[in-house]
């Protein structure tokens, strides 16, 4: 016999109704939601970032059923302007701490791993979404010298406009995040 949750998921999937989601970030480039138990569908390309660090790209129309709220879903809007080109590429400047895990003509996803008290070289990003996978406490020194305090919890997400910065892990634990850069 099906549990109530399984029965509800089945009925929602069969009926084609998508589960209710809350939009957490929306701008001219992306619409970002978090998965909820039940079906998810989109007519746009989607980057799914699991809180386990998995990253998948779904081109065009996609439909998935999620068991829990453990994925960040980044829908890539059609007709969005291109991100500015970067010259200080973190993957080239610090490849041991910035690892490309997905790349195509729309996005590049980077897993960034910063051990305690590690300071990155100055680098740049185009517009991007960050999904934080661990507790972390970093500071970002921006191009204008301003310092931004950045304490985060697993599952937190943020939008960043294109920027140049130095990141320092001022915490006592290794910081891990996924950055989905918009091309």
Beta strands, then each sheet from edge to edge (+ up, - down):
strand 1: 23-26
strand 2: 30-34
strand 3: 38-42
strand 4: 45-50
strand 5: 55-58
strand 6: 62-66
strand 7: 71-76
strand 8: 98-103
strand 9: 107-114
strand 10: 123-125
strand 11: 128-132
strand 12: 136-142
strand 13: 147-152
strand 14: 157-160
strand 15: 163-169
strand 16: 175-182
sheet 1: 1+ 2- 7+ 4- 5+
sheet 2: 3+ 6-
sheet 3: 8+ 9- 16+ 11- 14+
sheet 4: 10+ 15- 12+ 13-
end
